[in-house]
Amino acid sequence: MTRALTVGVDVGGTSVRAGVVGDDGEVLDTVSAPTPGTDDALEAAIAGAVDELRGRHRVSAAGLALAGFVDAGRGLVRYAPHLSWRDAPVAQRISERLGGLPVVVEHDANSAALAERRHGAAAGASAAVLIALGTGIGAALLLDGELYRGAHGVAPELGHLRVVPDGRACPCGKRGCWERYCSGTALAATALELISGPHPPGPSALAREAARDPGRITGRRVGAAAREGDPIGRAAMAELGHWLGEGLSLVADVFDPDLVVIAGGVSASAPQFLDAAREHYARIATGAGNRPLARIRTAQLGAAAAVVGAATLAREAVAGPGAG
C-alpha cells in the first residue's frame, strides 16, 4: 500500500527545515537552508526545499509552520516577528511557485501540538495545552484533538499574560509578560540579575564568564551550568520553575486542561525545573487539594514536532479532518 506523503516546513528566524512525513508521523527525508531576509528570497527558499524533496518523493501537499499570526483560513501571514512577511498571502504565493501544490500555513506551536496529539505526548488527551519554552513562549490549545485558534487565528498567546505588573520589558510593548520570566531569554536575564545582585548564591563559573563578556550568558549556557552544579545556574533554574508553576496555575484557571505538554528548547533542561514547577502549581492552583490537576509531561517529538504537525495539517487539508 502506498504511503500518503506530505511535506512539513519549519520556517524559523535562522533556518528553513523541511521534511517528508508519512501518515504515521515518520520523517522520511529532510533538507534545510538558511532563512533569507526578504519575502521573495524566503518564498524561493521554501519552494526550493519542497521541490528538492518532491524530486525524491511523491507528495500531495505542503504545510508551513512559523512563529506569527496566521489568519483563520491558514493562508495569510498577518505578522511574523522574526520574518519579513506582513499581511502576506503566503500559502497562495508558495503554491504558485510549486505549480499549484496545495499549501497551508500554521503557527509553529499549533503544529507542534497537533503532532504531539497524533503521535506523541498528548495522545488521547481531551483538553491539552502545549507550552513551548524557547526564546519566548509559544502556546497551543487542543480541544478533543482539534486546534483552537480563536476568532482571528492568533489564540492562545499565553507568553504575553502579564505576571509581574511593571516588570521586565517585553518586545511586545508590555512589561512583566510571562515569557520574560519563563523562557531561554528569561534564564539569561535571571542569571545576570543574580550575578549583579547584593547576595550572589556562591562562587560561580557563570559569574566569571559574565565579568569577561555578559553576552556569553545565554539560556543554553545557564542550563548547562545548572547541570554542572553552578549555583547561579541552579538558582536561575529554580526561578524558572517557580514562574512556570505560576503560569500553569493561570492556564489551569482559564482552560482546566487534563494535560500540559512542555516543549521547546528549554524543555531539554526539564529535570532541573519541572518537579519544582509541578509542586508550585499544585500548591497555588485555585481550589488546590479539592480539584483534579493537569498532568504535566515533556514533548516526545523534539525538534521534529513542527515539521510533523505542518505535514499533518497539509494532509488533512487535501484529505479532510481525521486524515493522518
C-alpha positions as CSV (number, residue, x, y, z in Angstrom):
1,M,0.0,0.0,0.0
2,T,1.4,3.4,-1.0
3,R,2.1,5.8,1.9
4,A,0.4,9.2,1.9
5,L,3.3,11.7,1.9
6,T,3.3,15.4,2.6
7,V,6.0,18.0,3.3
8,G,6.2,19.9,6.5
9,V,8.4,23.1,6.6
10,D,9.5,24.7,9.9
11,V,10.2,28.3,8.9
12,G,12.5,29.7,11.6
13,G,14.3,33.0,12.0
14,T,17.6,31.4,11.1
15,S,16.8,28.3,9.1
16,V,14.2,26.7,6.9
17,R,13.9,23.0,7.7
18,A,11.7,20.8,5.5
19,G,10.8,17.1,5.8
20,V,8.8,14.4,4.0
21,V,6.4,12.9,6.5
22,G,4.3,9.7,6.3
23,D,0.8,9.4,7.6
24,D,2.2,7.6,10.6
25,G,4.3,10.7,11.5
26,E,7.6,9.3,10.5
27,V,10.0,11.8,8.9
28,L,11.5,10.1,5.9
29,D,13.8,12.7,4.4
30,T,14.9,16.3,5.3
31,V,16.6,19.3,3.8
32,S,17.5,22.7,5.3
33,A,18.7,26.1,4.2
34,P,19.4,29.5,5.9
35,T,16.5,31.8,6.2
36,P,16.7,34.8,3.8
37,G,15.8,38.3,4.8
38,T,13.3,39.3,2.1
39,D,9.8,38.0,1.1
40,D,10.8,36.9,-2.4
41,A,14.0,35.2,-1.3
42,L,12.3,33.4,1.6
43,E,9.5,32.1,-0.6
44,A,12.0,30.9,-3.1
45,A,14.0,29.1,-0.4
46,I,10.8,27.4,0.9
47,A,9.7,26.4,-2.6
48,G,13.2,25.2,-3.4
49,A,13.3,22.9,-0.3
50,V,9.9,21.4,-1.2
51,D,10.9,20.9,-4.8
52,E,14.1,19.2,-3.7
53,L,12.1,16.7,-1.6
54,R,9.5,16.3,-4.4
55,G,12.3,15.3,-6.7
56,R,12.8,12.2,-4.4
57,H,9.3,11.6,-3.2
58,R,5.7,11.8,-4.5
59,V,4.0,14.3,-2.2
60,S,0.4,15.6,-2.2
61,A,0.7,18.9,-0.2
62,A,2.9,21.1,1.9
63,G,2.4,22.8,5.3
64,L,4.4,25.7,6.7
65,A,4.9,26.2,10.5
66,L,6.1,29.6,11.7
67,A,6.1,31.8,14.7
68,G,3.5,34.5,13.9
69,F,-0.1,35.4,13.4
70,V,-1.9,33.4,10.8
71,D,-5.5,34.0,9.7
72,A,-8.2,31.5,10.3
73,G,-8.1,30.3,6.7
74,R,-4.4,29.3,7.2
75,G,-3.2,31.1,4.1
76,L,-2.4,34.7,5.2
77,V,0.5,35.6,7.5
78,R,-0.5,38.7,9.3
79,Y,2.7,39.2,11.3
80,A,5.8,37.2,12.0
81,P,8.3,38.8,14.4
82,H,11.4,37.0,13.1
83,L,10.4,37.0,9.4
84,S,9.7,39.7,6.8
85,W,6.0,38.8,6.0
86,R,3.3,41.3,6.8
87,D,-0.3,40.6,5.7
88,A,1.2,38.3,3.1
89,P,-0.8,35.6,1.2
90,V,2.0,33.1,1.8
91,A,0.1,29.9,1.0
92,Q,-1.0,31.2,-2.4
93,R,2.5,32.5,-3.3
94,I,4.2,29.3,-2.3
95,S,1.6,27.2,-4.1
96,E,2.1,29.2,-7.3
97,R,5.8,28.6,-7.1
98,L,5.1,24.9,-6.7
99,G,2.8,24.6,-9.7
100,G,-0.4,24.5,-7.7
101,L,0.6,22.1,-5.0
102,P,-1.8,22.7,-2.0
103,V,-0.1,24.7,0.8
104,V,-1.4,25.6,4.3
105,V,0.3,27.8,6.9
106,E,0.0,27.4,10.7
107,H,1.6,28.8,13.9
108,D,4.5,26.6,14.9
109,A,3.2,25.9,18.4
110,N,-0.1,24.8,16.9
111,S,1.8,22.5,14.5
112,A,3.8,21.0,17.3
113,A,0.7,20.5,19.5
114,L,-1.1,18.7,16.7
115,A,1.9,16.4,16.1
116,E,2.1,15.6,19.8
117,R,-1.6,14.8,19.8
118,R,-1.4,12.5,16.9
119,H,2.0,10.8,17.5
120,G,3.4,11.9,20.9
121,A,2.9,13.1,24.5
122,A,-0.7,14.4,24.0
123,A,-2.2,11.2,22.5
124,G,-5.6,10.7,23.9
125,A,-5.9,13.9,25.9
126,S,-9.3,15.6,25.7
127,A,-8.1,19.1,26.6
128,A,-4.4,19.7,26.2
129,V,-2.2,22.8,26.3
130,L,1.3,22.9,24.7
131,I,3.7,25.4,26.1
132,A,6.9,25.8,24.1
133,L,9.7,27.3,26.1
134,G,12.3,28.8,23.8
135,T,13.4,32.4,23.1
136,G,9.9,33.3,24.3
137,I,6.8,31.2,25.0
138,G,4.7,29.7,22.2
139,A,1.4,28.1,23.1
140,A,-1.4,26.0,21.6
141,L,-4.7,24.6,22.8
142,L,-6.3,21.3,21.7
143,L,-9.9,20.5,22.5
144,D,-11.0,17.0,21.7
145,G,-8.0,16.7,19.4
146,E,-8.8,19.9,17.4
147,L,-6.8,23.1,17.5
148,Y,-8.4,26.1,18.9
149,R,-7.2,29.2,17.1
150,G,-9.6,31.9,18.3
151,A,-11.7,34.3,16.2
152,H,-8.7,35.7,14.3
153,G,-6.3,32.8,14.3
154,V,-3.9,34.1,17.0
155,A,-5.0,32.3,20.2
156,P,-3.7,31.4,22.7
157,E,-0.9,34.0,23.2
158,L,0.0,32.8,26.7
159,G,3.5,34.1,26.7
160,H,2.2,37.6,27.0
161,L,0.0,37.1,30.0
162,R,1.3,39.7,32.5
163,V,2.5,38.1,35.6
164,V,4.6,41.0,37.1
165,P,3.0,44.4,36.9
166,D,5.7,46.9,35.7
167,G,8.1,44.0,35.5
168,R,10.8,43.3,32.8
169,A,10.2,45.0,29.5
170,C,8.9,42.7,26.7
171,P,9.4,43.2,22.9
172,C,5.6,43.1,22.6
173,G,5.5,46.5,24.3
174,K,4.2,45.4,27.6
175,R,6.1,44.9,30.9
176,G,6.1,41.8,33.1
177,C,5.0,39.2,30.5
178,W,5.2,35.5,31.5
179,E,7.9,34.8,28.8
180,R,10.2,37.4,30.4
181,Y,10.4,35.2,33.4
182,C,9.9,31.7,31.9
183,S,12.0,31.1,28.7
184,G,15.5,30.8,27.5
185,T,15.8,34.6,27.4
186,A,14.5,34.7,30.9
187,L,17.1,32.3,32.2
188,A,19.9,34.5,30.9
189,A,18.2,37.7,32.4
190,T,17.7,36.0,35.7
191,A,21.3,34.7,35.9
192,L,22.7,38.2,35.1
193,E,20.4,39.7,37.8
194,L,21.6,37.2,40.3
195,I,25.3,37.9,39.4
196,S,24.9,41.6,39.8
197,G,22.7,41.4,42.9
198,P,23.8,42.1,46.5
199,H,23.9,38.5,47.6
200,P,25.0,36.1,44.8
201,P,24.4,32.5,45.7
202,G,28.0,31.4,45.7
203,P,31.3,31.1,43.6
204,S,30.2,30.7,40.0
205,A,31.8,30.0,36.7
206,L,28.8,31.9,35.1
207,A,29.7,34.9,37.2
208,R,33.4,34.8,36.0
209,E,32.2,34.4,32.4
210,A,29.8,37.4,32.8
211,A,32.6,39.5,34.1
212,R,34.6,38.9,30.9
213,D,31.6,39.1,28.5
214,P,27.9,39.3,29.6
215,G,26.9,38.4,26.1
216,R,28.1,34.8,26.7
217,I,25.3,34.2,29.2
218,T,22.6,32.6,27.2
219,G,19.7,30.4,28.3
220,R,21.5,27.4,26.8
221,R,24.7,28.3,28.8
222,V,22.7,28.7,32.0
223,G,21.1,25.3,31.5
224,A,24.5,23.7,31.0
225,A,25.8,25.4,34.1
226,A,22.9,24.2,36.2
227,R,23.5,20.6,35.2
228,E,27.1,21.1,36.2
229,G,26.0,22.3,39.7
230,D,26.9,26.0,39.2
231,P,25.0,27.9,42.0
232,I,23.9,30.8,39.7
233,G,22.7,28.3,37.1
234,R,20.8,26.3,39.7
235,A,19.2,29.4,41.2
236,A,18.1,30.7,37.8
237,M,16.6,27.3,37.1
238,A,14.7,27.4,40.4
239,E,13.3,30.8,39.4
240,L,12.2,29.4,36.1
241,G,10.5,26.5,37.8
242,H,8.7,29.0,40.1
243,W,7.4,31.1,37.2
244,L,6.4,28.0,35.2
245,G,4.3,26.9,38.2
246,E,2.8,30.4,38.4
247,G,1.8,30.4,34.8
248,L,0.5,26.9,34.9
249,S,-1.9,28.0,37.7
250,L,-3.3,30.7,35.3
251,V,-3.6,28.2,32.5
252,A,-5.5,25.8,34.8
253,D,-7.9,28.6,35.8
254,V,-8.7,29.6,32.3
255,F,-8.6,26.2,30.4
256,D,-8.8,23.4,33.0
257,P,-6.8,21.1,30.8
258,D,-6.2,17.4,31.6
259,L,-2.7,17.6,30.1
260,V,0.0,20.2,29.7
261,V,2.9,19.4,27.4
262,I,6.2,21.3,27.9
263,A,8.1,21.7,24.6
264,G,10.7,23.9,23.1
265,G,14.5,24.1,23.6
266,V,14.3,24.8,27.3
267,S,12.4,21.6,27.8
268,A,15.8,19.7,27.4
269,S,16.6,21.0,30.9
270,A,13.3,19.8,32.4
271,P,15.0,17.6,35.0
272,Q,16.3,20.9,36.5
273,F,13.0,22.6,37.0
274,L,9.9,20.6,36.2
275,D,9.4,18.9,39.6
276,A,9.6,22.3,41.3
277,A,7.1,23.7,38.8
278,R,4.7,20.9,39.4
279,E,4.9,21.3,43.1
280,H,4.3,25.1,43.0
281,Y,1.4,24.7,40.5
282,A,-0.2,22.1,42.7
283,R,0.2,24.3,45.8
284,I,-1.2,27.6,44.3
285,A,-3.9,26.4,41.8
286,T,-7.3,27.7,42.6
287,G,-9.0,25.0,44.8
288,A,-5.8,23.2,45.4
289,G,-6.4,19.9,47.2
290,N,-10.1,19.9,46.0
291,R,-9.8,19.5,42.3
292,P,-8.0,17.3,39.7
293,L,-4.9,18.9,38.4
294,A,-3.5,18.6,34.9
295,R,-0.8,16.0,34.1
296,I,2.4,17.7,33.0
297,R,4.6,16.0,30.5
298,T,7.5,16.9,28.3
299,A,7.2,16.7,24.5
300,Q,8.2,13.4,22.8
301,L,8.9,14.6,19.2
302,G,11.5,17.2,19.9
303,A,12.7,19.4,17.1
304,A,10.7,17.4,14.5
305,A,7.3,18.3,16.0
306,A,6.6,21.4,13.9
307,V,7.6,19.6,10.7
308,V,5.4,16.6,11.5
309,G,2.5,18.8,12.6
310,A,2.7,21.0,9.5
311,A,2.8,18.0,7.2
312,T,-0.2,16.5,9.1
313,L,-2.2,19.8,8.6
314,A,-1.3,19.7,4.9
315,R,-2.6,16.1,4.7
316,E,-5.8,17.0,6.3
317,A,-6.3,20.0,4.0
318,V,-6.4,17.7,1.0
319,A,-7.9,14.6,2.6
320,G,-10.3,16.1,5.2
321,P,-10.2,16.1,9.0
322,G,-9.1,12.9,10.6
323,A,-6.6,12.0,7.9
324,G,-3.0,11.2,9.0
